[in-house]
Amino acid sequence: MVRSLMAAMVTAGPETQALMAEAEPWANTYLAERFRAAAEAYHLRDSVEPSMLASALMGPVVLRMITVGEPDPEWMRNLIDILLNGALAP
């Protein structure tokens, strides 16, 4: 099922791709609201869009749940660390 959905997105026409590019499925979630609150409290860089951060977090979680099952806490901690702190050495 996941392969079919991904293949459909890759082969979709320009109208569908534009629609999906504009969609922000996590924009109105509790997670995005928490990120917005952090941004307002100056805990996030000004250039960080809270809904994009929520999408960056939830995309891998949803994919993992579909393909492997429930993510374990260590996997989640690593994902959050990479998103918030980056993967590059200082």
Chimera marker file (.cmm) of the C-alpha trace (Angstrom):
<marker_set name="trace">
<marker id="1" x="0.000" y="0.000" z="0.000" r="1" g="1" b="0" radius="0.5"/>
<marker id="2" x="2.781" y="2.436" z="0.911" r="1" g="1" b="0" radius="0.5"/>
<marker id="3" x="4.601" y="1.721" z="-2.357" r="1" g="1" b="0" radius="0.5"/>
<marker id="4" x="1.395" y="2.351" z="-4.291" r="1" g="1" b="0" radius="0.5"/>
<marker id="5" x="0.796" y="5.674" z="-2.539" r="1" g="1" b="0" radius="0.5"/>
<marker id="6" x="4.372" y="6.795" z="-3.095" r="1" g="1" b="0" radius="0.5"/>
<marker id="7" x="4.267" y="5.740" z="-6.752" r="1" g="1" b="0" radius="0.5"/>
<marker id="8" x="1.008" y="7.630" z="-7.207" r="1" g="1" b="0" radius="0.5"/>
<marker id="9" x="2.577" y="10.796" z="-5.817" r="1" g="1" b="0" radius="0.5"/>
<marker id="10" x="5.644" y="10.479" z="-8.046" r="1" g="1" b="0" radius="0.5"/>
<marker id="11" x="3.572" y="9.928" z="-11.186" r="1" g="1" b="0" radius="0.5"/>
<marker id="12" x="0.815" y="12.417" z="-10.318" r="1" g="1" b="0" radius="0.5"/>
<marker id="13" x="0.098" y="15.260" z="-12.662" r="1" g="1" b="0" radius="0.5"/>
<marker id="14" x="1.143" y="18.851" z="-11.982" r="1" g="1" b="0" radius="0.5"/>
<marker id="15" x="-2.254" y="19.786" z="-10.507" r="1" g="1" b="0" radius="0.5"/>
<marker id="16" x="-2.099" y="17.004" z="-7.908" r="1" g="1" b="0" radius="0.5"/>
<marker id="17" x="1.529" y="17.740" z="-7.077" r="1" g="1" b="0" radius="0.5"/>
<marker id="18" x="0.741" y="21.439" z="-6.608" r="1" g="1" b="0" radius="0.5"/>
<marker id="19" x="-2.217" y="20.597" z="-4.364" r="1" g="1" b="0" radius="0.5"/>
<marker id="20" x="-0.100" y="18.291" z="-2.201" r="1" g="1" b="0" radius="0.5"/>
<marker id="21" x="2.731" y="20.819" z="-2.037" r="1" g="1" b="0" radius="0.5"/>
<marker id="22" x="0.311" y="23.387" z="-0.620" r="1" g="1" b="0" radius="0.5"/>
<marker id="23" x="-1.310" y="20.985" z="1.837" r="1" g="1" b="0" radius="0.5"/>
<marker id="24" x="-0.190" y="21.212" z="5.435" r="1" g="1" b="0" radius="0.5"/>
<marker id="25" x="-1.818" y="18.211" z="7.109" r="1" g="1" b="0" radius="0.5"/>
<marker id="26" x="-0.242" y="18.977" z="10.490" r="1" g="1" b="0" radius="0.5"/>
<marker id="27" x="-0.865" y="22.746" z="10.457" r="1" g="1" b="0" radius="0.5"/>
<marker id="28" x="-3.819" y="22.675" z="12.852" r="1" g="1" b="0" radius="0.5"/>
<marker id="29" x="-2.692" y="19.983" z="15.263" r="1" g="1" b="0" radius="0.5"/>
<marker id="30" x="-1.771" y="20.167" z="18.925" r="1" g="1" b="0" radius="0.5"/>
<marker id="31" x="1.849" y="19.434" z="17.950" r="1" g="1" b="0" radius="0.5"/>
<marker id="32" x="1.985" y="22.417" z="15.592" r="1" g="1" b="0" radius="0.5"/>
<marker id="33" x="0.403" y="24.591" z="18.287" r="1" g="1" b="0" radius="0.5"/>
<marker id="34" x="3.158" y="23.557" z="20.713" r="1" g="1" b="0" radius="0.5"/>
<marker id="35" x="5.781" y="24.451" z="18.104" r="1" g="1" b="0" radius="0.5"/>
<marker id="36" x="4.077" y="27.814" z="17.527" r="1" g="1" b="0" radius="0.5"/>
<marker id="37" x="4.146" y="28.469" z="21.277" r="1" g="1" b="0" radius="0.5"/>
<marker id="38" x="7.867" y="27.622" z="21.338" r="1" g="1" b="0" radius="0.5"/>
<marker id="39" x="8.461" y="29.939" z="18.386" r="1" g="1" b="0" radius="0.5"/>
<marker id="40" x="6.615" y="32.757" z="20.145" r="1" g="1" b="0" radius="0.5"/>
<marker id="41" x="8.695" y="32.166" z="23.289" r="1" g="1" b="0" radius="0.5"/>
<marker id="42" x="11.853" y="32.488" z="21.130" r="1" g="1" b="0" radius="0.5"/>
<marker id="43" x="12.815" y="28.828" z="21.427" r="1" g="1" b="0" radius="0.5"/>
<marker id="44" x="12.803" y="28.328" z="17.651" r="1" g="1" b="0" radius="0.5"/>
<marker id="45" x="14.631" y="30.276" z="14.964" r="1" g="1" b="0" radius="0.5"/>
<marker id="46" x="12.500" y="32.871" z="13.189" r="1" g="1" b="0" radius="0.5"/>
<marker id="47" x="13.000" y="31.022" z="9.903" r="1" g="1" b="0" radius="0.5"/>
<marker id="48" x="11.401" y="27.809" z="11.251" r="1" g="1" b="0" radius="0.5"/>
<marker id="49" x="7.758" y="27.375" z="10.227" r="1" g="1" b="0" radius="0.5"/>
<marker id="50" x="6.026" y="25.410" z="13.041" r="1" g="1" b="0" radius="0.5"/>
<marker id="51" x="3.737" y="23.476" z="10.688" r="1" g="1" b="0" radius="0.5"/>
<marker id="52" x="6.754" y="22.376" z="8.612" r="1" g="1" b="0" radius="0.5"/>
<marker id="53" x="8.505" y="21.197" z="11.766" r="1" g="1" b="0" radius="0.5"/>
<marker id="54" x="5.387" y="19.227" z="12.700" r="1" g="1" b="0" radius="0.5"/>
<marker id="55" x="5.300" y="17.703" z="9.200" r="1" g="1" b="0" radius="0.5"/>
<marker id="56" x="9.004" y="16.835" z="9.396" r="1" g="1" b="0" radius="0.5"/>
<marker id="57" x="8.354" y="15.015" z="12.655" r="1" g="1" b="0" radius="0.5"/>
<marker id="58" x="5.084" y="13.297" z="11.794" r="1" g="1" b="0" radius="0.5"/>
<marker id="59" x="5.976" y="12.131" z="8.277" r="1" g="1" b="0" radius="0.5"/>
<marker id="60" x="8.598" y="9.625" z="9.457" r="1" g="1" b="0" radius="0.5"/>
<marker id="61" x="6.401" y="8.563" z="12.391" r="1" g="1" b="0" radius="0.5"/>
<marker id="62" x="3.426" y="7.799" z="10.160" r="1" g="1" b="0" radius="0.5"/>
<marker id="63" x="5.596" y="5.969" z="7.623" r="1" g="1" b="0" radius="0.5"/>
<marker id="64" x="7.200" y="3.913" z="10.394" r="1" g="1" b="0" radius="0.5"/>
<marker id="65" x="3.800" y="3.029" z="11.836" r="1" g="1" b="0" radius="0.5"/>
<marker id="66" x="2.582" y="1.880" z="8.417" r="1" g="1" b="0" radius="0.5"/>
<marker id="67" x="5.667" y="-0.152" z="7.552" r="1" g="1" b="0" radius="0.5"/>
<marker id="68" x="7.154" y="-1.404" z="10.833" r="1" g="1" b="0" radius="0.5"/>
<marker id="69" x="4.683" y="-0.740" z="13.600" r="1" g="1" b="0" radius="0.5"/>
<marker id="70" x="4.674" y="1.522" z="16.605" r="1" g="1" b="0" radius="0.5"/>
<marker id="71" x="7.957" y="3.428" z="16.964" r="1" g="1" b="0" radius="0.5"/>
<marker id="72" x="9.870" y="2.652" z="20.129" r="1" g="1" b="0" radius="0.5"/>
<marker id="73" x="10.824" y="5.482" z="22.520" r="1" g="1" b="0" radius="0.5"/>
<marker id="74" x="14.538" y="5.387" z="21.587" r="1" g="1" b="0" radius="0.5"/>
<marker id="75" x="13.703" y="5.775" z="17.889" r="1" g="1" b="0" radius="0.5"/>
<marker id="76" x="11.448" y="8.738" z="18.718" r="1" g="1" b="0" radius="0.5"/>
<marker id="77" x="14.142" y="10.378" z="20.872" r="1" g="1" b="0" radius="0.5"/>
<marker id="78" x="16.672" y="10.005" z="18.045" r="1" g="1" b="0" radius="0.5"/>
<marker id="79" x="14.256" y="11.463" z="15.495" r="1" g="1" b="0" radius="0.5"/>
<marker id="80" x="13.450" y="14.454" z="17.704" r="1" g="1" b="0" radius="0.5"/>
<marker id="81" x="17.141" y="15.005" z="18.444" r="1" g="1" b="0" radius="0.5"/>
<marker id="82" x="17.960" y="15.044" z="14.717" r="1" g="1" b="0" radius="0.5"/>
<marker id="83" x="15.094" y="17.431" z="13.959" r="1" g="1" b="0" radius="0.5"/>
<marker id="84" x="15.801" y="19.859" z="16.765" r="1" g="1" b="0" radius="0.5"/>
<marker id="85" x="19.585" y="19.654" z="16.964" r="1" g="1" b="0" radius="0.5"/>
<marker id="86" x="20.548" y="18.597" z="13.451" r="1" g="1" b="0" radius="0.5"/>
<marker id="87" x="22.578" y="15.666" z="12.223" r="1" g="1" b="0" radius="0.5"/>
<marker id="88" x="25.836" y="17.511" z="11.513" r="1" g="1" b="0" radius="0.5"/>
<marker id="89" x="28.636" y="17.658" z="14.040" r="1" g="1" b="0" radius="0.5"/>
<marker id="90" x="29.199" y="21.143" z="15.527" r="1" g="1" b="0" radius="0.5"/>
<link id1="1" id2="2" r="1" g="1" b="0" radius="0.2"/>
<link id1="2" id2="3" r="1" g="1" b="0" radius="0.2"/>
<link id1="3" id2="4" r="1" g="1" b="0" radius="0.2"/>
<link id1="4" id2="5" r="1" g="1" b="0" radius="0.2"/>
<link id1="5" id2="6" r="1" g="1" b="0" radius="0.2"/>
<link id1="6" id2="7" r="1" g="1" b="0" radius="0.2"/>
<link id1="7" id2="8" r="1" g="1" b="0" radius="0.2"/>
<link id1="8" id2="9" r="1" g="1" b="0" radius="0.2"/>
<link id1="9" id2="10" r="1" g="1" b="0" radius="0.2"/>
<link id1="10" id2="11" r="1" g="1" b="0" radius="0.2"/>
<link id1="11" id2="12" r="1" g="1" b="0" radius="0.2"/>
<link id1="12" id2="13" r="1" g="1" b="0" radius="0.2"/>
<link id1="13" id2="14" r="1" g="1" b="0" radius="0.2"/>
<link id1="14" id2="15" r="1" g="1" b="0" radius="0.2"/>
<link id1="15" id2="16" r="1" g="1" b="0" radius="0.2"/>
<link id1="16" id2="17" r="1" g="1" b="0" radius="0.2"/>
<link id1="17" id2="18" r="1" g="1" b="0" radius="0.2"/>
<link id1="18" id2="19" r="1" g="1" b="0" radius="0.2"/>
<link id1="19" id2="20" r="1" g="1" b="0" radius="0.2"/>
<link id1="20" id2="21" r="1" g="1" b="0" radius="0.2"/>
<link id1="21" id2="22" r="1" g="1" b="0" radius="0.2"/>
<link id1="22" id2="23" r="1" g="1" b="0" radius="0.2"/>
<link id1="23" id2="24" r="1" g="1" b="0" radius="0.2"/>
<link id1="24" id2="25" r="1" g="1" b="0" radius="0.2"/>
<link id1="25" id2="26" r="1" g="1" b="0" radius="0.2"/>
<link id1="26" id2="27" r="1" g="1" b="0" radius="0.2"/>
<link id1="27" id2="28" r="1" g="1" b="0" radius="0.2"/>
<link id1="28" id2="29" r="1" g="1" b="0" radius="0.2"/>
<link id1="29" id2="30" r="1" g="1" b="0" radius="0.2"/>
<link id1="30" id2="31" r="1" g="1" b="0" radius="0.2"/>
<link id1="31" id2="32" r="1" g="1" b="0" radius="0.2"/>
<link id1="32" id2="33" r="1" g="1" b="0" radius="0.2"/>
<link id1="33" id2="34" r="1" g="1" b="0" radius="0.2"/>
<link id1="34" id2="35" r="1" g="1" b="0" radius="0.2"/>
<link id1="35" id2="36" r="1" g="1" b="0" radius="0.2"/>
<link id1="36" id2="37" r="1" g="1" b="0" radius="0.2"/>
<link id1="37" id2="38" r="1" g="1" b="0" radius="0.2"/>
<link id1="38" id2="39" r="1" g="1" b="0" radius="0.2"/>
<link id1="39" id2="40" r="1" g="1" b="0" radius="0.2"/>
<link id1="40" id2="41" r="1" g="1" b="0" radius="0.2"/>
<link id1="41" id2="42" r="1" g="1" b="0" radius="0.2"/>
<link id1="42" id2="43" r="1" g="1" b="0" radius="0.2"/>
<link id1="43" id2="44" r="1" g="1" b="0" radius="0.2"/>
<link id1="44" id2="45" r="1" g="1" b="0" radius="0.2"/>
<link id1="45" id2="46" r="1" g="1" b="0" radius="0.2"/>
<link id1="46" id2="47" r="1" g="1" b="0" radius="0.2"/>
<link id1="47" id2="48" r="1" g="1" b="0" radius="0.2"/>
<link id1="48" id2="49" r="1" g="1" b="0" radius="0.2"/>
<link id1="49" id2="50" r="1" g="1" b="0" radius="0.2"/>
<link id1="50" id2="51" r="1" g="1" b="0" radius="0.2"/>
<link id1="51" id2="52" r="1" g="1" b="0" radius="0.2"/>
<link id1="52" id2="53" r="1" g="1" b="0" radius="0.2"/>
<link id1="53" id2="54" r="1" g="1" b="0" radius="0.2"/>
<link id1="54" id2="55" r="1" g="1" b="0" radius="0.2"/>
<link id1="55" id2="56" r="1" g="1" b="0" radius="0.2"/>
<link id1="56" id2="57" r="1" g="1" b="0" radius="0.2"/>
<link id1="57" id2="58" r="1" g="1" b="0" radius="0.2"/>
<link id1="58" id2="59" r="1" g="1" b="0" radius="0.2"/>
<link id1="59" id2="60" r="1" g="1" b="0" radius="0.2"/>
<link id1="60" id2="61" r="1" g="1" b="0" radius="0.2"/>
<link id1="61" id2="62" r="1" g="1" b="0" radius="0.2"/>
<link id1="62" id2="63" r="1" g="1" b="0" radius="0.2"/>
<link id1="63" id2="64" r="1" g="1" b="0" radius="0.2"/>
<link id1="64" id2="65" r="1" g="1" b="0" radius="0.2"/>
<link id1="65" id2="66" r="1" g="1" b="0" radius="0.2"/>
<link id1="66" id2="67" r="1" g="1" b="0" radius="0.2"/>
<link id1="67" id2="68" r="1" g="1" b="0" radius="0.2"/>
<link id1="68" id2="69" r="1" g="1" b="0" radius="0.2"/>
<link id1="69" id2="70" r="1" g="1" b="0" radius="0.2"/>
<link id1="70" id2="71" r="1" g="1" b="0" radius="0.2"/>
<link id1="71" id2="72" r="1" g="1" b="0" radius="0.2"/>
<link id1="72" id2="73" r="1" g="1" b="0" radius="0.2"/>
<link id1="73" id2="74" r="1" g="1" b="0" radius="0.2"/>
<link id1="74" id2="75" r="1" g="1" b="0" radius="0.2"/>
<link id1="75" id2="76" r="1" g="1" b="0" radius="0.2"/>
<link id1="76" id2="77" r="1" g="1" b="0" radius="0.2"/>
<link id1="77" id2="78" r="1" g="1" b="0" radius="0.2"/>
<link id1="78" id2="79" r="1" g="1" b="0" radius="0.2"/>
<link id1="79" id2="80" r="1" g="1" b="0" radius="0.2"/>
<link id1="80" id2="81" r="1" g="1" b="0" radius="0.2"/>
<link id1="81" id2="82" r="1" g="1" b="0" radius="0.2"/>
<link id1="82" id2="83" r="1" g="1" b="0" radius="0.2"/>
<link id1="83" id2="84" r="1" g="1" b="0" radius="0.2"/>
<link id1="84" id2="85" r="1" g="1" b="0" radius="0.2"/>
<link id1="85" id2="86" r="1" g="1" b="0" radius="0.2"/>
<link id1="86" id2="87" r="1" g="1" b="0" radius="0.2"/>
<link id1="87" id2="88" r="1" g="1" b="0" radius="0.2"/>
<link id1="88" id2="89" r="1" g="1" b="0" radius="0.2"/>
<link id1="89" id2="90" r="1" g="1" b="0" radius="0.2"/>
</marker_set>
